[in-house]
Amino acid sequence: MTRARESASADAAPDRAPKLRPAGALALAGIIPHKSKGQNFLVQPRVADRIVAAAEIAPGDDVVEIGPGLGILSERLAQQPLRRLILIELDDRLAVRLRERFADEPRVTIINNDFLTLGPCDLLTPDSTAPIRVVANLPFNVAAAILERLCGMQSTISRMVLMFQREVAERIRARPGSRDHGALSAFTALYWEVTDHFRVAAGSFHPRPRVDAEVLTFAPRRPMPFAPDEERAVLATVRASFSAPRKTLRNAVGKALAIESAALEAAFARASIDPTARAATLAVEDFVRLARALDCHMGSEAIHDA
């Protein structure tokens, strides 16, 4: 994964621009934000402008926003030269509010559903000619699950700009050998390159969360580092490698995949990987090589569990 570029102002003082006042809008919609649902609404206009700018929307693009909430990003996205804007909102009351707000905008479609239940066919139209762009202020409690779902849609996406709890974002963009590098960063790096990131202060949200957030910009890996028929084996290898992250690869992989010692040592040798290393030191290319070396020794159950 290429080294992410962090803007110089990422750790600057919080933005002093006027904030939106969402309390009244939420009250009118009959909504009380729930921490358990990860509902923290972005209210800082300059942050919203920066997120939309990072999406680099071009004329004719199809754009998907996940969890638009009160529409601070949606309003700015609708001003871009896009072909179609798809807003996916789980909350029924917020979806009604968005339909009222964009009733006169034919380019905007509101889908009142859980993004985790949708697939590419729900987002693309028969006349779609290019991959979509995805923008989102992700609910903190399901952000990792949504990212995993987006990995499965990678071939239909040209760019993503997503906001996470900062601790999660740091884990996602961690590089091999760093303290935060783990299963989440390894899985993400199989599909995406994180090209930019910037911090968003906790005061930019309502209600205010206990921690800051971070916006990450993702570019899809082109070409993918593995063939389509290798995907399950690669995912199984990553999962097995991090099943016991403090143990050596030899111990973690051997136990997780139930591969006998001689075959396991031979696979490490073919992949040119030190079996005494830890999973956190491996890069994308290492996991792919190891998966190819291990593939013939993996049981179908281990692969399909991935």
N, C-alpha and C positions, 0 to 999 in steps of 0.2 A: 504494500500500500504506500502510495506516495505521501510524503510529509505534508500534513495539512498546513495551510497558510493561515495564520491568525492575524487579524487586523490589529494595527498598532493601538487602536482605542479600545480593545476588548476589555481591558481592566481599568478603564477610565472611570471617573465619577459617574454616578447614575444620571440619566438624562433629565434635564430640568424643564423640558417642554410640557405644556399643559396636558393632563391626562383626561381620558374619557371618564364619565361618571356612570358606571354600569349599575349602581344600586337601584336607581329608578327603573331602568329598563328591565332588570331582573324581577323587580317587584311587580311590574305590569304584566310580565309573562308568568307570574306565579312561581318563580324559581328561587329556591334557596340553595346556593352552592354547597356541595357536599365534598368534604375532603376525601371521603372514602371512594368517591368517583374521580378523584383527581381534577376537580373542576376549579381551575384557576384561570380567570379570564384576562387576557392581555389588554391593558388599557393605555399603554404608552404609544402615541402615534409615531414617534420617530423610530421606535423599534419595529413597528409594523411596516413603515416605509423601507427600512433596511432589509427586512425579510423578503419583501416583494421584489426589491431591487436584486437581491441575491438569486432569485429564481430566473432572472435573465429571460423573461418571456418575450418571444418573437411573434410577429404577425402570423396568425393562423394556428397557433399552438392550442392544444387542449390541456386544461389545467384542472387538477383535482385538489380540493382543500378538504382535509380530514378534520372534523370537529370544529366547524367555523364559529360556534357559540354565538356571540353577539354581532359578529360580522366585521370586526375591525380590519382583518386581513381581506375578507371578501369584498368589501367596498373598494379597496385599493386594487385588488386583482381584477375586478370588473372594469376598471378604468384602463386596463392594459389592452394591447391590440391582439387579444386572443380570439380564437374561434369559438371556444366553448368553455364554460366554467362549471364544474360539477362540485357541489357542496354536499358533503356527506355528514349528516348530523343525526346522532342517536336520540337526543332528547326531543320528544314530540312537540313540546311547547316552543322550543327554540326553532324547530323546523318550520312551524307555523309562522313565527315572526319573520324568518328569512324569506318565506314565500311571499309574505305581504311586502317586505322591503324590496324584493326584486321582481315583483309582479309585472313590471313594464320592461323588463330586460330579457329578451328572448334568448340571449346567449347563455343565461344562467339556469342550471337545472339543480333542484334540491332533491337529494335522496335521503329519506328519513329511515335510516337503517344503521345497523352496527357494521362498521367497516370490516371487522373480522369475519363477517359472514359473506362478504362480497368477493368476486373474482374479476379477472380482466374483462370478461364479457359484459359485466355490469357497468364498466366504465368506458369502454370503447364502443363507438357506433360503426355501422358498416362503411361509412364514408371517412372514417379516421385514416389519415395518411401518414401520421408520424407518431412516435412515442409520446406519452403524456408527461407533464411536469407535475410534481406533487409538492404541496405546501401544507404545513400543519404546525399548530401549537398542540403537541400531543398531551393527552391526559397522563399525568405522571404514573398512575397505577397500571396502565396498559401499554405504555410506550414501547417496551421491549417486544411485546406480542405483536404490536402493529408493525414494528420494524421487521420482524420475522416474516410477517405476511407480505410485506413489500418486497422482501428478498425473493419470494416465490413469483412475484410479478416483474422481476427485474428487466426482462426482455421487452416489456411494454413501456418502460420509463426512461426518459432522457435525462432527468435531473430531479433532485429532491432537496428541499430546504425544510428541515424539521427541527423543532425545539423540544429539548429534553430537560429533565432535572440535571443540574450540572454534574453531579457525581456520576450519573449514568452516561452522560455525554463523554466524560473523561475516560470511562471504561471503553466506550465504543471506539474512540479514536486512538486508543493506546497502541503503541508500537511493540513489536516483539522484543523481549528482554526488559521492558519497562515494568514498573511495579504494578500498574493497573491492567497489563495485558492478560486477558483471560478468554474464556469461551465466547463471551459476547463480542469482543473485538475480533477474534479469529473468525467467527461465523460471518460477521459483517464484512470483513476484508475479502472473503471469498467472492462477494458480489459487488462491492462498492469501493470507491476511493473517496475518502473524506478530504475535500479540497480546500475547505475554509471553515472557520468557526469563530464565534464571538459570544461573549458573556452578556446575559440579560439580568439586571438586578432584580431581587425579589420584590422591590417596591413598584415594579412595572406591571404587577398583577393585582386582581381583585378576586377573591380575598388574597391577601399577601401570604405566600408560602413561607416556610421556614428557611428555605434555601434558594440560592440563585438558580437560574436556568442557563442553558447554552444552546445556541443555534448552530447546527451542523449543515454544511452543504455537501451533498453526495453526487458523485458522477458514477454511472454504471461501468463496471469493468467490460471493456471491449477489446479483444475477445475475452470470453470467460476463461479462467485458468484450468478448467476441466471440461470434458465432453459431457453432453446431456446424460448419457448412460452411466457416467461415473459419479454423478451427483450424490446419490445415496451412499455410496462407499466413502466418499470424501467427508460427508457430514457425519457418518458413523465413526470415522477415524478421528475427527476433531472432538466429537463428544467423548469417545473413549480416552483420548489423550488428556482431557481436562477432567475426567471422572475422579481423579485423585491428583490434583494439581501440584501437591507438595512432594509427590512420589516421582520416581524416574519414569520415563516413557515405557521402559521395559515392564515395570510393575503395573502401571496404570492401564496400558493397552492390553497386556497379556491377560489381566484379570477381567477387564471389561468385555473383551471379545472372546475370551476362553480359547486362546490360541496356544498350542503347546510350545515349549521353550525353543526347540531347535528351529521350528518354522518361523517363530517370531524373530530370532536372531538373524536368520537368513533374510527376512524381509527388511530389517533395519540395514543390513549390509547392502542389499540391492538398492535401497533408497539413499544410501550414503548419509545416514543419520545416526548419531551417537545414541545408543539405547539408554545411556545413563543421564542424558539431558532431561530437562523439564519441559513440559508442553509450552510454557510461557516464552520459551526462547525460539520457537519455530515460526517461520513466516508462511504465507499462503502456499508458496511453491513447495515448501517442505511437506506440508500436510498432503498436498496432491501427490507428490512422489511416494510418500509413505502409504497412502490409500491404494495406489496402483500396485505397490509391492505386497500389500496385505490382502488385496481383494480376493485372491483365490483361496485364502485361509479363513475368510469371514463366513460365518453362518448366515443364512438368509434372514434369520431372526434379528441378528445384530444390525444388518443393513437396513431392514424395513423399520426397525425401531427408530432409526434416524429421522 
